[in-house]
Amino acid sequence: MRRVAIPPEETGAMALTPEQRYRGARLVASAASDAEDCASLLAVLGLEAADGVSGEHRSRADDRGWRRGSEAGT
């Protein structure tokens, strides 16, 4: 069952920099037991899987045809 989390407001003292979001998403992914666990943990923290891909890496992935939600470049 997929749950949709409402992201926290990105204003005030709780706003995260792109670098913080990147590091947080990478840390969660490294500690998660599987993809579903990772997605749940990211949602709780108000993060997305895309946050774990830096801007430089994200643009390279887009150049290869990888898009958010697609499988291995298909």
MDTraj code that builds the backbone (N, CA, C; nanometers):
import mdtraj as md
import numpy as np

residues = "MET ARG ARG VAL ALA ILE PRO PRO GLU GLU THR GLY ALA MET ALA LEU THR PRO GLU GLN ARG TYR ARG GLY ALA ARG LEU VAL ALA SER ALA ALA SER ASP ALA GLU ASP CYS ALA SER LEU LEU ALA VAL LEU GLY LEU GLU ALA ALA ASP GLY VAL SER GLY GLU HIS ARG SER ARG ALA ASP ASP ARG GLY TRP ARG ARG GLY SER GLU ALA GLY THR".split()
xyz = np.array([
    [0.0841, -0.1170, 0.0000],
    [0.0000, 0.0000, 0.0000],
    [0.0893, 0.1242, 0.0000],
    [0.0653, 0.2107, -0.0923],
    [0.1461, 0.3314, -0.1041],
    [0.0781, 0.4457, -0.0308],
    [0.1564, 0.5166, 0.0496],
    [0.1045, 0.6309, 0.1239],
    [0.1628, 0.7584, 0.0664],
    [0.0817, 0.8593, 0.0624],
    [0.1284, 0.9885, 0.0135],
    [0.1420, 1.0814, 0.1329],
    [0.2615, 1.1328, 0.1516],
    [0.2867, 1.2238, 0.2630],
    [0.2751, 1.3678, 0.2154],
    [0.2240, 1.4507, 0.3010],
    [0.2185, 1.5935, 0.2712],
    [0.3514, 1.6520, 0.3148],
    [0.4269, 1.7114, 0.2193],
    [0.5585, 1.7649, 0.2551],
    [0.5474, 1.8802, 0.3541],
    [0.6441, 1.8908, 0.4435],
    [0.6412, 2.0011, 0.5392],
    [0.6669, 2.1329, 0.4677],
    [0.6236, 2.2387, 0.5273],
    [0.6473, 2.3694, 0.4677],
    [0.7963, 2.3968, 0.4638],
    [0.8415, 2.4526, 0.3542],
    [0.9833, 2.4806, 0.3361],
    [1.0165, 2.6246, 0.3743],
    [0.9565, 2.6694, 0.4805],
    [0.9828, 2.8054, 0.5269],
    [1.0274, 2.8011, 0.6720],
    [1.0881, 2.9062, 0.7162],
    [1.1279, 2.9151, 0.8564],
    [1.2520, 2.8349, 0.8865],
    [1.2671, 2.7976, 1.0118],
    [1.3879, 2.7316, 1.0594],
    [1.4013, 2.5886, 1.0067],
    [1.2946, 2.5297, 0.9580],
    [1.2994, 2.3901, 0.9152],
    [1.3339, 2.3724, 0.7675],
    [1.3525, 2.4789, 0.6936],
    [1.3861, 2.4665, 0.5519],
    [1.5243, 2.4024, 0.5374],
    [1.5340, 2.3069, 0.4456],
    [1.6606, 2.2380, 0.4230],
    [1.7230, 2.2859, 0.2931],
    [1.8546, 2.2910, 0.2921],
    [1.9255, 2.3259, 0.1701],
    [1.9235, 2.2050, 0.0773],
    [1.9455, 2.2240, -0.0517],
    [1.9538, 2.1090, -0.1421],
    [2.0605, 2.0082, -0.0983],
    [2.1717, 2.0567, -0.0458],
    [2.2777, 1.9664, 0.0017],
    [2.2292, 1.8827, 0.1197],
    [2.1543, 1.9428, 0.2120],
    [2.1016, 1.8691, 0.3267],
    [2.0005, 1.7640, 0.2811],
    [1.9162, 1.8011, 0.1855],
    [1.8182, 1.7065, 0.1324],
    [1.8894, 1.5897, 0.0641],
    [1.9940, 1.6206, -0.0124],
    [2.0722, 1.5184, -0.0813],
    [2.1333, 1.4209, 0.0189],
    [2.2029, 1.4760, 0.1173],
    [2.2695, 1.3910, 0.2174],
    [2.1685, 1.3093, 0.2982],
    [2.0570, 1.3710, 0.3332],
    [1.9537, 1.3007, 0.4092],
    [1.8949, 1.1844, 0.3310],
    [1.8626, 1.2081, 0.2053],
    [1.8048, 1.1024, 0.1228],
    [1.9042, 0.9880, 0.1026],
    [2.0314, 1.0211, 0.0833],
    [2.1340, 0.9184, 0.0655],
    [2.1516, 0.8359, 0.1936],
    [2.1488, 0.9023, 0.3074],
    [2.1634, 0.8323, 0.4349],
    [2.0462, 0.7371, 0.4575],
    [1.9262, 0.7860, 0.4326],
    [1.8074, 0.7016, 0.4494],
    [1.8153, 0.5812, 0.3559],
    [1.8516, 0.6040, 0.2303],
    [1.8595, 0.4940, 0.1342],
    [1.9615, 0.3891, 0.1769],
    [2.0706, 0.4336, 0.2364],
    [2.1736, 0.3379, 0.2778],
    [2.1304, 0.2549, 0.3985],
    [2.0379, 0.3061, 0.4772],
    [1.9953, 0.2365, 0.5975],
    [1.8652, 0.1577, 0.5797],
    [1.7918, 0.1839, 0.4721],
    [1.6628, 0.1179, 0.4508],
    [1.6822, -0.0294, 0.4162],
    [1.5854, -0.1102, 0.4571],
    [1.5952, -0.2542, 0.4306],
    [1.5536, -0.2908, 0.2887],
    [1.4663, -0.2115, 0.2277],
    [1.4256, -0.2343, 0.0895],
    [1.3648, -0.1051, 0.0336],
    [1.3211, -0.1085, -0.0905],
    [1.2698, 0.0119, -0.1563],
    [1.1463, 0.0679, -0.0868],
    [1.0583, -0.0197, -0.0421],
    [0.9369, 0.0265, 0.0258],
    [0.9716, 0.0937, 0.1584],
    [1.0639, 0.0351, 0.2319],
    [1.1099, 0.0928, 0.3579],
    [1.1719, 0.2302, 0.3314],
    [1.2537, 0.2390, 0.2279],
    [1.3183, 0.3656, 0.1925],
    [1.2143, 0.4720, 0.1601],
    [1.1158, 0.4361, 0.0774],
    [1.0117, 0.5318, 0.0390],
    [0.9336, 0.5803, 0.1612],
    [0.9036, 0.4897, 0.2529],
    [0.8298, 0.5270, 0.3743],
    [0.9108, 0.6214, 0.4621],
    [1.0380, 0.5883, 0.4805],
    [1.1236, 0.6732, 0.5632],
    [1.1430, 0.8114, 0.5013],
    [1.1641, 0.8153, 0.3708],
    [1.1788, 0.9443, 0.3028],
    [1.0526, 1.0286, 0.3184],
    [0.9354, 0.9651, 0.3039],
    [0.8092, 1.0372, 0.3158],
    [0.7914, 1.0963, 0.4556],
    [0.8285, 1.0195, 0.5572],
    [0.8182, 1.0678, 0.6951],
    [0.9035, 1.1930, 0.7148],
    [1.0181, 1.1951, 0.6484],
    [1.1100, 1.3083, 0.6621],
    [1.0802, 1.4226, 0.5650],
    [0.9797, 1.4037, 0.4802],
    [0.9460, 1.5081, 0.3834],
    [1.0438, 1.5140, 0.2673],
    [1.1111, 1.4026, 0.2411],
    [1.2077, 1.3948, 0.1318],
    [1.1520, 1.3072, 0.0210],
    [1.2168, 1.3141, -0.0947],
    [1.1803, 1.2301, -0.2089],
    [1.3052, 1.1595, -0.2577],
    [1.2872, 1.0504, -0.3294],
    [1.4019, 0.9783, -0.3837],
    [1.4863, 1.0689, -0.4729],
    [1.4229, 1.1583, -0.5445],
    [1.4957, 1.2504, -0.6336],
    [1.5900, 1.3412, -0.5561],
    [1.5631, 1.3635, -0.4278],
    [1.6527, 1.4460, -0.3466],
    [1.7898, 1.3807, -0.3310],
    [1.7964, 1.2487, -0.3471],
    [1.9214, 1.1771, -0.3320],
    [2.0079, 1.1778, -0.4567],
    [1.9627, 1.2485, -0.5581],
    [2.0401, 1.2616, -0.6815],
    [2.0787, 1.4083, -0.6941],
    [2.2096, 1.4348, -0.6937],
    [2.2533, 1.5741, -0.7021],
    [2.2153, 1.6319, -0.8373],
    [2.2130, 1.7624, -0.8481],
    [2.1787, 1.8284, -0.9728],
    [2.2646, 1.7821, -1.0883],
    [2.3944, 1.7668, -1.0627],
    [2.4858, 1.7210, -1.1672],
    [2.4517, 1.5789, -1.2107],
    [2.4301, 1.4905, -1.1138],
    [2.3972, 1.3527, -1.1467],
    [2.2586, 1.3425, -1.2062],
    [2.1652, 1.4246, -1.1594],
    [2.0294, 1.4211, -1.2106],
    [2.0282, 1.4580, -1.3582],
    [2.1027, 1.5615, -1.3977],
    [2.1037, 1.6007, -1.5382],
    [2.1679, 1.4915, -1.6243],
    [2.2697, 1.4231, -1.5737],
    [2.3307, 1.3129, -1.6483],
    [2.2322, 1.1988, -1.6646],
    [2.1567, 1.1681, -1.5589],
    [2.0572, 1.0618, -1.5672],
    [1.9497, 1.0986, -1.6691],
    [1.9083, 1.2235, -1.6713],
    [1.8085, 1.2676, -1.7681],
    [1.8623, 1.2553, -1.9099],
    [1.9909, 1.2817, -1.9294],
    [2.0523, 1.2695, -2.0611],
    [2.0502, 1.1248, -2.1106],
    [2.0562, 1.0300, -2.0171],
    [2.0539, 0.8886, -2.0549],
    [1.9119, 0.8360, -2.0686],
    [1.8138, 0.9209, -2.0476],
    [1.6754, 0.8792, -2.0623],
    [1.6112, 0.8314, -1.9342],
    [1.6808, 0.8413, -1.8210],
    [1.6224, 0.7993, -1.6938],
    [1.5353, 0.9104, -1.6422],
    [1.4172, 0.8773, -1.6086],
    [1.3233, 0.9749, -1.5542],
    [1.2703, 0.9231, -1.4216],
    [1.2301, 1.0146, -1.3397],
    [1.1714, 0.9773, -1.2110],
    [1.0534, 0.8858, -1.2341],
    [1.0557, 0.7723, -1.1679],
    [0.9468, 0.6777, -1.1789],
    [0.9659, 0.5765, -1.2904],
    [1.0692, 0.5894, -1.3734],
    [1.0927, 0.4925, -1.4794],
    [1.1929, 0.3884, -1.4319],
    [1.1994, 0.2788, -1.5020],
    [1.2898, 0.1713, -1.4619],
    [1.4117, 0.1683, -1.5535],
    [1.5283, 0.1756, -1.4972],
    [1.6573, 0.1558, -1.5641],
    [1.6619, 0.2091, -1.7071],
    [1.6178, 0.3289, -1.7247],
    [1.6333, 0.3944, -1.8540],
    [1.5310, 0.3550, -1.9580],
    [1.4219, 0.2882, -1.9166],
    [1.3192, 0.2508, -2.0138],
    [1.2080, 0.3481, -2.0139],
])
top = md.Topology()
chain = top.add_chain()
for i, resn in enumerate(residues, 1):
    res = top.add_residue(resn, chain, resSeq=i)
    for name in ("N", "CA", "C"):
        top.add_atom(name, md.element.get_by_symbol(name[0]), res)
traj = md.Trajectory(xyz[None], top)
